[in-house]
């Protein structure tokens, strides 16, 4: 009765105990690496504060910085496009590709293109789209979506990847050695890089003062994908713009440390102008972001630099997996972004939080993730999405707790359950699945106090 | 100094011994302690479930009940955090001020920061594993959270250090949530129970006889799992150890 889609999917994820525990421990390992890295910088907390302030400043002056960015990018010879939503974004991409008669596109990982459902759109139009990030490539071959924003295929075991590669890349039967599989993927991708007509990347940071974009990868795939073909299309959410190199230096120190516990991403590539004889396009996408700007309670979610640290620390995400969330971005940030996207459609994720506040503390740009989830819960009732049983429990509790006489009378009985309105019983089954019910004391503190037993405690003992 | 003893509803009914221990501790230091008998619940369970408006009448009652005290002290970090952080927001909606929010303290915080106690009688000859409860740690800052790069401190450990004989250890994943989370525990039972089991395992692996902490709600959740699965560890609230010699 109280089940949300998340809780049902989480229960299913928990059925394979071994895999669930592996998922939990693997992501915790990344969180620990992040801890070590963050503690190696004495100025870490100061960096977070600065990073938060720069982002809030940037998004509050988005018109100025986006204009500065596009003016400088155009001066560098980059063609800048503006897309108000996912459809416009996809159409612009297709328009550019068809003008260049592109048959094959190699992509570097981009959560924005996931958000816009670009791949199926292009594939429908007959364009061969190749994901070049290893994790994304595995998922593409498997026809599934990412379950994490930084480690998209973290939920799959190497054995599963081995079997997939056997089928798709004709690797040796039963060989799931990571080095072997990586080499097989690399050989296959090398061919794609050489034969692609265009390369596409996301954007980690767009620097307004220089008009350049910065892309962070660990595999160098963005560089491969953009160096070989003559056409480079970069796509960015409009909140990715930051003022200058000084600001960039703050984020590059925070991003990799928070994301994977590395001191810096293996490749931090700056793209400023098209290669000789080639073309470079940047598409700046709104797709609902300007609405978030007007939302005081949730504006800070635009600070997000997509490091995934909140997922790695989240005890619920680690134990329920990325696919238990109904929005394509999971974890604490995904709960919030999903609600901002469509609060009716993505309410089920709001249950996936014990309000432990660990996400607030790891967030390198200090997004108040847990506070925002708490606020979303307050809105569920007005959205018509509140659980009816939880509402009844809350009403029942309000009634009982605003009537102290009734409350205290109920305490005279051996079990409060007898007196708590029936609604309370909704939670009993769920509680008792793995826990014994707390036993009510023979006599409550209130009763002892009223009888004067408490005040004599000390005297009795003396 | 007039102290209003705030005993959260479930402590009142399930763990009156924790309430008694709190009273003993406060009166041991010569404080004038009173317990308003009409108190019930602070409203946190409803608010965390998404019905903050249901907590409004409770916040009003709470305020009028406790406004005359110099301090309001409770043995539950989570409830204190709610009164401190959420009451002002809830009451603001109807143009009221939360008078109690600035003077409500978790009992450990109160003993450590306000009374600055430096000795306690009694012995507790046991090994205990400290449970750093989320709201105590990250809302009330009873200790340094593991995610932050700040100097390490623990007010609860400092207090336990005053008791002779007690050996304090801490589990792996030192301050990971135990999985209670109020209604989260019944809305997401599979994850909640798994979190509790993992947490208890880490506490057991320290070799401790007891899990102790400043928040009875975490202890209730873990206690429920311990009992159901017959696990070799017990729970005890910090104030019960601190009041061992009183």
Interface residues (C-beta under 8 A of the other chain):
Chain A: X2 X3 X4 X6 X7 X10 X11 X14 X20 X24 X28 X35 X38 X39 X41 X42 X44 X45 X313 X315 X316 X319 X320 X350 X351 X352 X353 X354 X355 X356 X357 X358 X360 X361 X362 X374 X377 X378 X379 X380 X381 X386 X387 X390 X391 X393 X394 X395 X397 X398 X400 X401 X402 X404 X407 X408 X411 X416 X426 X427 X430 X431 X433 X434 X435 X436 X437 X438 X439 X440 X441 X443 X444 X445 X446 X448 X449 X450 X454 X457 X458
Chain B: X7 X9 X10 X11 X12 X13 X14 X15 X16 X17 X19 X20 X23 X24 X27 X35 X37 X38 X39 X40 X41 X43 X45 X46 X47 X48 X49 X50 X51 X52 X54 X55 X57 X58 X61 X134 X135 X138 X139 X145 X146 X147 X148 X149 X150 X173 X175 X176 X177 X179 X180 X181 X182 X183 X184 X185 X186 X187 X188 X189 X190 X191 X192 X193 X194 X195 X196 X197 X198 X220 X221 X223 X224 X225 X227 X228 X229 X246
